[in-house]
Amino acid sequence: MNKQNWEVAYEEYVAKVIEDSKVPGVAVGLAKDGELAYGQGFGYRNIDEMLEVTIDTVFGIGSITKSFTCMAIMQLHEAGKLSVNDCVTTYLPEFRLKNGSSIATMTIHQLMTHSTGMPPLPTLFPAMKKSMDLDAESNSEAQSTNELATNVAIETYDEMLDYLAELDFQMLGEPGTEFSYSNDSYALLGIIVERVSGQVYETYIKEHILEPAGMTDTSFFLDELEGKEITSIYESKEKEGNKEVSLSVNWWDAPAMRAAGFIKSTVRDMLKYADIYRSGGLAGDVRILSEGGIKQMITPHIQCEPGCHYGYGLMIIPDYHGTVLIEHGGSIKGAQAQMYIVPDQGLTGIVLTNMAGSPATALMKGACNAYAGRPLTAKHIPIEEYELPEDRIQEFTGDFLSSEGMQVSIVVKDDKLQLVTEDTLSCEMIPVGEDLFMVERRGSEALVRFIRDSNANIIRIGCGFRQIPKVVKPSSVSLS
């Protein structure tokens, strides 16, 4: 079959991105009005065995799982079994926080929109401890990563609720006032789905979303997918300035937090799922959610950052090349994923990869740009550089650390601010507004926002959609 010009250009772009990023395998799919318009695998699901990726290869989808959780909540809302405006404690009376005096007013809506006021918390690491320990047993280098989990293991909902109750942290603000991405909020939503429905969370998702949508190659559990085309998973490490990619045999899992990001799926199945949003709640002829329910999920309820809002388990960009984009990404060990839905154009898209830190977003943007006839790297929001006086540069430097484990350092190199994270050496920070900077990572743009207290002192940084506290000590990172 002869390829269209945009396909040729896009596949040349993908080949270069894969080579530069060293991602072993990528699957890409686009659908127009519910019909497959483009589907292609690149690279390998297993390098050693030379097994190629297809659109039926099973990958992890990470936090795209969150939209499934919200769809379940909305189904229960429409069935009259709960209201998204109900208080969390109505269904979780034992939920408590040591420093959460406003917990009584937290709502399900605020869990869904990451606006409870909870900062990033370390819960996910203890929740994954059992599977992370398998890494440590097979690979001594994994010990340093596993230290994040300490000696605490969380395997049940009760253990998670007890763990949250003992954490010492400061709330970001009153419920509904601050956005900060929260895996913990979605773990709580998973418990609510289970208690209200009377079904195990994973069973509810399977019976009320996956099966009705015809997603036969999708599950939380690899053993349910036995015989399917399951990818191997890979890890990358920086060693002496070079990226080294290695095979892993251990998929991480968190039984108490599966609602936050542990579904496995394929491009073909995920296009069926994405089409539910394009069609206003239908999967083929089967209604999964009402049109009004879908509208509520894709309403921009709270701003994540300038030009981007959060709905229910989905991000909304109101001006994406003149239309609305609904999207969400996912990242976990052995997986980086991105989902796009452009309802006005009837377009849906999925990119799945088998290595965390892969440029899935850049590949998804490139596919949509190529299909629409735009330059492959076209930006949807043109940002003009903001002039930052030289005498103010130093005030932005410092270290920022969340208890979730994210570390960010802001340093000066060649009279310019640089952002340094664990998975990248350095990214130049381009001023685009007061206390607002743009960085380019993995071929895609992201905004970094500085947050000040009432005395104008920088106390937190908004990075990766999370609010991360500033460390009191001066930055110890230096660049030569």
N, C-alpha and C positions, 0 to 999 in steps of 0.2 A: 504494500500500500504506500502510495506517495505521501510524504509528509507535507503539511502546509508550511509556508515560510516561517510563521511564528513558532511552530514546533521545532524546526531546525535550529533557529536562533536560540530558543529556550534550552534545548538539549545541549547545545554547545556551552551555554552559560552554566548549566547544571554540572557538566563534566569538569569545568574549571573550578567551580565551588567545591565539588567533592574532592578534587585533587588538592586544593589549598587547605581544606579543613580536615582531610583524611578520614571523613566519615565512611564507614564500610558500605552501608546500604541505605538507599532512599526509595520511597514509593510516593508517587505524586498522582493525584486525580483531580479532574475538573468535571463538573456536570452542569449542563444548561437545561433549565426547566425540568430537572429530574432525570435527564438522560445523560449517560456518560459521554462527555465531549473529548476527554483526553485521559488516558491512564497509562502510566509507564513506571517500570521499576528500573533503578540504576544501582550498579554495584552488586554486592553480595549479602545474602542473609547469613551465609557462613563462608568466610574467606578460605579456610583450609580445604573445605570440600567443594569450593567453587560453585556453590548453590546460589543462583541468581534471585534477586528480589522481583516480585510481581505485585500487582495490586491486590492479590489475595494472600500476601504474606502478613502474618500476625505480628504486630508491634505493640509496645506499651504506648498509651496515649496520655499518661500523666494527668495533669490537672484539667484536661478537657472533661474528665470524669465529673467535675463539679457541676457542669451543666446538666448531666443526667440526674444528679442529686436534686437539683432545683426543679427539674421537670417532674420528678417524683413528688416533691413538696407541692407543686402546683396541681398535680392530679388529686392529691389529698385535699387541697384547698377547694378545688371544684366539686369534690365529692361531699363537701361539708363536714369533713372530719377534723379540720383545723382551719385557722385563718393565718395568713402570713403576718398579720398584725398582732397575733397573740404573743404574750410574753413567753420567753423561753422556759421560765420556771413553771409554767402551766403544764408542760410535758416533761420537764426535767427538774422536779422539785428539789432534788439533792444537788443541783448545780450551784457551785459557790466559788468565789474568788477571794483571796486574802485581802486584796486591795480594791475590790470591786463593789463599792458602796452603792453603785447605781445598777447593780445586777437585776434588781427587781423590775426595772423598766426596759431591759433588753428584749428585743422582739425577734421573731423568726426572720422577718424582713431584714433586720440588721445583720443577722448571721449570713444571709444570702448575699448581702451587698458589702461584706467585709467592713461594716461600720459600727461594730459594737464598742469600739474604743480599745480593744485588746491589741497590744503590740505583737510582733512576731515572737512566738514562744518556742521552747525546745521540745515540745511534746512528740513531734514526729520521730525523733531519733530513738527515744525509748520504745516507741510503738513499733519501730522497725528492728529493734535490738536482736531479736531471735534470728532474723535473716542476715543482719549485718554481722553477727557473730560467725556465721558460716564463711564470710569473706576473711575474717581474721584468722580462722582456722586453716584456710587454704593459702593465705597470702599474708606474710608478715607486714608488708607495706600497708595493709588495710588497717592495722592496729591504730594508727594515728587518726584515721577517719572515725573509727569506732569509739574513740575516746569521747566524742560528742554525746554518745548515748550514756555515758557514765556506767554505773552499775544497776541502773533502774531499768526494768522491763515492764512494758505495758502491753497486755494481750487482750484485755477485756474492756468493755465500756465502763464498768465500775472502777477498774484500776485507773482509767484515763480521767474520770471525774475526780477521783481522789487526788491524783497527781496535780491536776489544775488547781485544786483547792489549796495546795500547799506551796504553790509557786509565789515567789516574792517579786513583784514587778509594779511599775507605775502605769496606770491607764493613760492612753493618749488624749482622752477627752471624754465628755459625756456621750452615751450611745447616740448614734446618728450624726455626729459632728465631724468625725475624722475617718478617712479611708486608709486602711492598711491591710494588705492581703493576708488572710488568716486561714491556714490549714485547720486550725483548731475549731474555727467556726463551722467548717464543713464536716468535721468529725461529729460535732454536736448535732448537725442536721441529719446525719446518718442514723443517730440514735432516735431522733424524733420520727423519722420515716418508719423505723422498726416498731416503735411503741404504738404509734397511731394506726399503722396498717395491720399490726398483728403478725407480720411476716418478717423473717430475717431480711435485713437490708438488701443483701446481694440477690436474694430470691425475688424480692419485690421488683428490683430493677430488671431482672431477667424476664419475669412474667408480664410486667406492665409496660416495658419499653422495648427491650431487645427482641423478644419473640414476636410481638405484634408488628414491629418494624421489619421483620425478616432478617435480623442481624444474626445469622447462624454461625458466624465465625468470630463472635465477640463474647467475652466472659471475663470475670475477675480471676478465674482459676485456670491455670495452664492444663491441668489434667482433664478439664472439660473440653479442651481443644486438641486432645491427642489425635494424631493422624492429620492434623491441619499443617499448613505451611508456616511453622513458627520460626521466627528469626532467632539466631543467636544474638547475644548482647555483648557490647564492647565498651571498654573504658579507655580514656585517654589521660596521659600524664605528661607534664612538662619535665624534660630531663636535659639539662645543659642547653637550654634554649630551643630544644626540638620537641615536637609532639610525638609521643609513642602510644600506639594503639594496641590494646591487648584484649583477648577474648576473656569473658567471664561466664561462668556456668551457673551463677546464682542471681536470680531475680529477687529484688527486695520486695517485701510485703509488710503490711501493717494492719492486722485484723481489726483493730479498734478504730482505724482511720481510713478504711478503704473508700469511704464516701468522698475523700479529698483527692484521690488520684491513682487508682490502681486497676482500671479497666485495661484489657488487651483487645485490640481490634485490627481490622484491615482497612485499606483505602476504600474498597468496594462497600463494606459495611458502613463505614463512617460517612460516605456520601449519602447513603440511605438516611442516616441519622441527621445530617446537616439539612437534608431536604425537608425535614419536618418543620424547620424554621422558615424556609423559603415558601412552603405551601400553606402556612398558617395552621399547622398542627396535624397535617395528614402524612401518613407513611403509605404511599400508594392510595388504596381505597379505605385504609384503616385510620380512624381518628385516634390519635395519641393524646392530644390536648386540644382544648377549644381555641379558636382563633383569638379570642380575648386573652386566654392564658398565655399564648405565645407572645402577644403584644405586650403583656405585662413583663414577660421574661426579657424582652429586648428593649424595654423602656430604659433610658439613661437615668437611673435613680440617683447616682452620686458620681462626682468627678473623681477620676483616678489621678489624672494629670491634665494639663491644658490640651484640649482636643481629644480627650479620651474619657469615657464614662463607663461605669459598671452597671449592668442590669442584674439579672439573676443567673449567676454562673457563666456570664458572657460579658465581654467587653464591647462597647459600642463607640464607633468613631463616626460622628454625625456628618463630617465632610471628608469623604473618601473619593477624591476625584469627582466631586459634585454629587455624590450619592451617599447612602449610609452603609457602613461596613459593620457586620456583626462578627466577632472573632474571639478566639481563645487559644492559648498555647498550653503546652504541657511539657514538663521535664522531670525525669527521674532516672536513676541509674539504668543505662542501656536504652534510653528513649528520649527523643526530643520530637515534639509534634506541634502542628499548627493547623487550625481550622478557620476557614473564611466563608462567610455567607454574605452575598450582596443581593438582598431580596428584590430590589427594583430592577435588577438586570437578570434575575432568575439564575444567578451564578452561585455555585458552591464549590469549595475546594478543600483538599486535605493533603498535607505532607506528613509522612511518618518516617522516622529514621531510627537506627539501632545503636545510637551513641549519644549520651547527654552532652550538651555543649555544641551540638551540631547547628548549622545555620538554617534551621527549618523555616523560620519566619522569612528570611531572605529568599528562600526557594519558593515559598508560597506567594510572596509579593511578586517575584519574578514571573511566576506562572500566570497570575491574574493580569499583570502588566502586558505580558506577551500576547495573551489571548485577546486583550482589549486593544492591541495595536500601539501601546505606549512603549517607551524605552524600558528595557528590562529592569533598570534600577530607579525608575521614576519614583519620586517621593510624593505622597499624597498631600502633605502640608508643607508648602514652601516656608522656610524659617529664615528670617533675616538676622544677621549677626548683630548682637547688642554690644555696645562699647563699654567694657569694664575698665575703670581707671586702674592704672598700675599699682597705685598705693592701696588698693582694696584687695589685691589678689591673695595676700597672705591670710586674710581673715577667713577664707574658705578652707584652708588646709587643716588636716587633722585625721584622726582615725575614727571609724564608726563601726560598731559591732552590735549585732542583734543576738539575743539568746537562741534564736533559731539557727545560728551558726554562720550567717552572712557577714563577711568582713569587707569593708571598703576603706581605702585610704586615699586622701586627696593630697597630692604633693605638687611642687612646682618644678618644672624642667624647662629650660630655655625660656624662662619668663612666662610660661603658660601653665595653666592648671592641667593636671593629669589625674585620671581616675585609675586606681589600681585595685584589682580584685584577685581572688585566689586563682581564678581560671583564665586570667588574661594578664599580660605583662603591664600594659599601660594603654590608656585611651585618652586622647586629647579631649578636653572639655571646652566646647565652644559656647560662649555666653549668648543666650537668645532672649534674655529678659532679666528683670530684677530677681536675683537669687535663683535663676533658672538657666540650666546648661543642657546642651545636647551632646551626646557621645555616639559613636558608631562602633557597634560590637557585632561580630559574626555577620557582617554585611547588612545590618539593619540599624536604624536609628532608635535611640531611646533618650528620654528626658531625665534629668537629675535635678531635684528641687531641694533647696536648703530651707529649713524650718527654724524660726527664731522664737525666743520667749518674749515676754513683755518688755524686757530690757534690751531687745534687739540682738541678743546673743544667740549664735547658732547652737541649737540643742539636738537637732536630728537632721537626717538627710532622707529624702524620698528617692529611693533607688530600687529598681525591680518591683515597683508598685508596693514596696514596703517602707514604713517609717522606721529608720534605724538610728538608735541613740548615738550621740557623740561620746567618745571615750575621753575622760578628763585629761589623761596624760598626753603630751605632744606626740605627733606622728614619728614613728621609728623607721618609716620606709624612706629610702633614699635611692635615687636613680642616677647613674653615671652616664 
